[in-house]
Amino acid sequence: MDLTPRPGATPAPPGACYAYAETPAETTTRLRPVRARHPVRTAAAAVCAVLGLGLIGGAVTGSWLTGDSAARSGDDSAYTVSRSAWHEVPVDTLFPRTLKGDGAGPGATDRVWTRVAVASDSGCAAGLDPLLLQTLRPVGCERLVRATYTDATRSSVTTVGMVFAEADTEAMNALSARFTTQRLAGRSDLMPRTYPVEDTVAAGFGDRQRASWSVHVLTELPVVVFAVSGFADGRTVAEPQPAAEAMAAGATTAPAQAGLGHEAKGVADRVERTLRRTVTDLTEKAE
């Protein structure tokens, strides 16, 4: 999802990811002369063809009955489609310019977030702290995409990102289980990094400004969705708090009182839902 076209590349239309034209050489196979068929050989070939079709048909029927079809299942299709979503889906689809969070704020108040900027796609080392990078290593990192949003009052900023993994369903399930059993999503040393943007409301949004965060390992897609929020005025936060705790009733920390847990969770949820809908549509078209 690199937003900067390479030299000689053809710019993509507005709102779309830049795509770089590939010009693979076309190859043509020279036709070989067809020899005259021998009657006996022709008959033998016909018999083999019939037997082969019968075996294939039996195998397919058996796979339908047992559920072991060699064809891609729905989950397999979703995994295949989502792996390429980071560079095939338009930027404005992955990260909409405006996110509406009906009932997503404290006390079920409505929220609206406006996109400040989108980072160029990168490897995970560019946007994740070393420990979080190590924790996600079992599922691999195909690509990392990020964007930063601000709320309607421009008093908070939130960086949301998606790690497109290389793993299969089993590995994603294992990582999800680990995050749950070991409560990794609540560890402050596994907080995602921010994406500050010069000359914007997020210019001072650095590591020390991180106030609340959310990390969600998906299992039906090979993706990890995260978000981290903070104050737009650049103030530092001594004790960041995971979104789940900052959103809890009675929470009195600075992130909780400012609703920053709701900001992180709300932005992450909307981006995740958009991704799910997009992959579902693309999967149905592919089938």
C-alpha positions in Angstrom: 0.0 0.0 0.0 2.9 2.3 -0.8 1.4 5.8 -1.5 4.5 7.1 -3.3 4.7 6.0 -7.0 8.1 4.6 -8.1 9.9 6.2 -11.0 8.2 5.3 -14.2 5.1 4.0 -12.5 1.7 4.9 -13.6 -0.2 6.8 -10.9 -3.3 5.0 -9.6 -6.6 6.9 -9.6 -7.6 9.0 -6.6 -8.4 7.1 -3.5 -6.6 3.9 -4.7 -3.4 2.3 -3.8 -0.6 2.9 -6.2 0.0 -0.1 -8.4 3.2 -0.7 -10.4 2.7 -2.1 -13.9 4.4 -5.4 -14.5 5.2 -6.2 -18.1 6.0 -9.9 -18.2 7.1 -11.2 -21.5 4.5 -13.2 -23.4 5.6 -16.6 -24.6 4.2 -18.6 -27.4 4.6 -22.3 -27.6 5.3 -23.5 -31.1 2.7 -26.0 -32.3 4.0 -29.5 -33.0 2.8 -31.6 -35.9 0.0 -34.1 -35.0 0.8 -37.6 -36.0 -1.9 -39.9 -37.4 -3.7 -41.9 -34.7 -3.5 -45.6 -34.5 -6.9 -47.3 -34.0 -5.7 -49.6 -31.2 -3.9 -46.7 -29.4 -7.0 -44.5 -29.8 -9.2 -47.2 -28.2 -6.8 -47.7 -25.3 -6.6 -44.0 -24.7 -10.4 -43.8 -24.6 -10.6 -46.6 -22.0 -8.0 -44.9 -19.8 -9.8 -41.6 -20.1 -13.1 -43.2 -18.9 -11.4 -45.0 -16.0 -9.6 -41.8 -15.1 -12.8 -39.8 -15.1 -14.5 -42.4 -13.0 -11.7 -42.3 -10.4 -11.7 -38.5 -10.3 -15.5 -38.4 -10.0 -15.4 -40.9 -7.1 -12.7 -39.0 -5.3 -14.6 -35.7 -5.7 -17.8 -37.3 -4.5 -16.1 -38.8 -1.5 -14.5 -35.5 -0.6 -17.9 -33.8 -0.7 -19.3 -36.4 1.6 -16.4 -36.3 4.1 -15.8 -32.6 3.9 -12.3 -33.0 2.7 -12.7 -31.2 -0.7 -9.4 -30.4 -2.3 -11.0 -27.2 -3.6 -10.5 -24.1 -1.4 -12.9 -23.9 1.5 -14.5 -20.6 2.5 -11.8 -20.1 5.2 -9.0 -20.9 2.7 -10.5 -18.5 0.2 -10.7 -15.7 2.8 -7.1 -16.3 3.8 -5.9 -16.2 0.2 -7.9 -13.1 -0.6 -6.9 -11.2 2.6 -3.2 -11.8 2.1 -3.2 -9.6 -1.0 -5.8 -7.0 0.4 -3.0 -4.7 1.6 -2.0 -3.8 -1.9 -5.1 -4.6 -4.0 -7.7 -2.8 -1.9 -8.0 1.0 -2.3 -6.6 3.0 0.6 -9.9 4.7 1.2 -11.5 1.3 1.6 -8.9 -0.1 4.1 -8.8 3.2 6.0 -11.9 5.3 5.2 -11.5 9.0 5.4 -14.2 9.2 8.0 -15.2 6.6 10.6 -18.5 6.8 12.3 -18.7 5.3 15.8 -22.4 5.3 16.8 -22.5 4.6 20.5 -18.7 4.0 20.6 -17.8 6.7 23.1 -18.2 6.8 26.9 -21.8 6.3 28.0 -22.6 5.1 24.5 -22.1 8.5 23.0 -21.5 8.8 19.3 -18.0 9.4 17.8 -16.7 10.5 14.5 -13.0 10.1 13.5 -11.3 11.8 10.6 -8.3 10.4 8.9 -5.2 12.5 9.3 -2.7 10.5 7.2 -1.9 7.1 5.9 1.6 5.6 6.2 3.3 3.9 3.4 3.1 0.1 3.7 6.2 -1.4 5.3 7.7 -4.3 7.1 6.6 -4.8 10.7 9.9 -3.7 12.2 9.0 -0.1 11.1 5.8 0.1 13.2 6.1 -2.4 16.0 8.3 -2.4 19.1 10.8 -5.3 19.2 9.0 -7.3 21.8 5.6 -7.1 20.0 7.4 -8.0 16.8 8.9 -11.0 18.5 5.5 -12.0 19.9 4.0 -11.9 16.4 6.9 -13.7 14.7 5.2 -17.2 14.8 2.6 -16.0 12.3 5.0 -14.0 10.1 4.6 -10.6 8.7 3.6 -10.1 5.1 3.0 -6.4 5.4 2.1 -3.7 7.9 -0.3 -0.8 7.0 -1.2 2.1 9.3 -3.2 5.3 9.5 -3.8 8.0 12.1 -7.2 9.5 12.9 -8.4 12.4 15.1 -11.7 12.8 16.8 -14.3 15.5 16.0 -12.9 17.9 18.7 -9.3 17.3 17.6 -8.4 16.6 21.2 -7.3 13.0 20.7 -5.4 11.1 18.0 -5.3 7.4 17.3 -3.0 5.3 15.1 -4.7 2.1 13.8 -2.8 -0.6 11.9 -3.1 -4.1 10.4 -0.4 -6.7 10.3 -1.1 -9.0 7.4 0.4 -12.4 8.5 1.8 -15.3 6.5 0.4 -18.0 8.8 -2.4 -20.5 8.3 -5.6 -20.9 10.4 -3.9 -23.2 12.9 -1.1 -20.7 13.6 -3.5 -17.8 13.9 -5.7 -19.7 16.3 -2.6 -20.6 18.4 -1.5 -17.0 18.6 -5.0 -15.8 19.5 -5.2 -18.4 22.3 -1.8 -17.3 23.6 -3.0 -13.6 23.7 -6.0 -14.7 25.6 -4.4 -17.1 28.1 -1.4 -15.0 28.8 -3.3 -11.7 28.6 -0.8 -10.3 26.2 -3.2 -7.6 24.9 -3.0 -5.9 28.3 0.8 -5.7 28.6 2.2 -2.2 28.2 5.5 -3.5 26.8 3.5 -4.9 23.8 1.9 -1.6 22.9 2.0 -0.7 19.2 3.9 2.3 18.0 2.2 5.6 17.0 2.3 7.1 13.5 3.0 10.9 14.0 2.5 13.2 11.1 4.3 16.6 10.8 2.2 19.7 10.3 -1.0 17.9 11.6 -2.8 17.5 14.9 -0.8 14.3 15.3 2.6 15.9 15.0 3.5 15.3 18.7 2.1 11.8 18.9 5.1 9.7 19.9 5.9 6.8 22.1 5.7 8.8 25.4 2.2 10.1 24.3 0.7 6.6 24.1 -2.3 6.4 26.5 -4.4 3.5 25.6 -4.3 0.6 23.1 -6.0 -2.4 21.7 -4.5 -5.5 19.9 -6.8 -8.1 18.4 -5.6 -11.3 16.7 -8.1 -12.4 14.1 -8.6 -16.1 13.3 -10.9 -16.2 10.3 -8.4 -13.9 8.5 -4.6 -13.8 8.8 -4.5 -10.3 10.3 -3.7 -8.7 13.6 -5.5 -5.4 14.1 -4.2 -2.8 16.6 -4.8 0.8 17.7 -3.1 3.2 20.1 -4.5 6.5 21.2 -3.3 9.6 23.0 -3.9 13.3 23.6 -3.6 15.6 20.6 -1.7 18.3 22.6 1.3 16.1 22.9 1.2 15.6 26.7 3.0 12.5 28.0 1.2 9.7 29.8 2.9 8.2 32.8 0.6 5.2 33.1 -0.9 4.0 29.8 -3.9 1.7 30.2 -5.2 -1.0 27.8 -8.5 -0.1 26.2 -10.4 -2.9 28.0 -9.5 -1.5 31.4 -9.8 2.1 30.4 -13.4 1.4 29.2 -14.4 -0.4 32.4 -17.0 1.2 34.6 -15.5 3.2 37.5 -12.1 3.6 35.9 -10.5 6.8 37.1 -7.1 7.0 35.2 -6.4 9.8 32.9 -6.8 7.7 29.7 -10.2 6.4 31.1 -11.5 9.8 32.1 -10.5 11.2 28.6 -12.2 8.3 26.9 -9.0 7.3 25.1 -9.8 3.6 25.7 -13.0 4.1 23.7 -11.0 5.9 21.0 -8.5 3.1 20.5 -11.2 0.3 20.6 -13.7 2.3 18.5 -11.3 3.1 15.7 -9.8 -0.5 15.7 -13.3 -2.0 15.6 -14.4 0.1 12.6 -11.3 -0.6 10.6 -11.6 -4.3 11.4 -15.3 -4.4 10.3 -14.4 -2.7 7.1 -11.7 -5.3 6.4 -14.1 -8.2 7.1 -16.8 -6.8 4.8 -14.2 -6.2 2.0 -12.7 -9.7 2.2 -16.2 -11.2 2.3 -17.1 -9.4 -0.9 -13.9 -10.3 -2.6 -14.2 -13.9 -1.6 -17.7 -14.2 -2.9 -16.6 -12.7 -6.2 -13.6 -15.1 -6.4 -15.9 -18.1 -5.9 
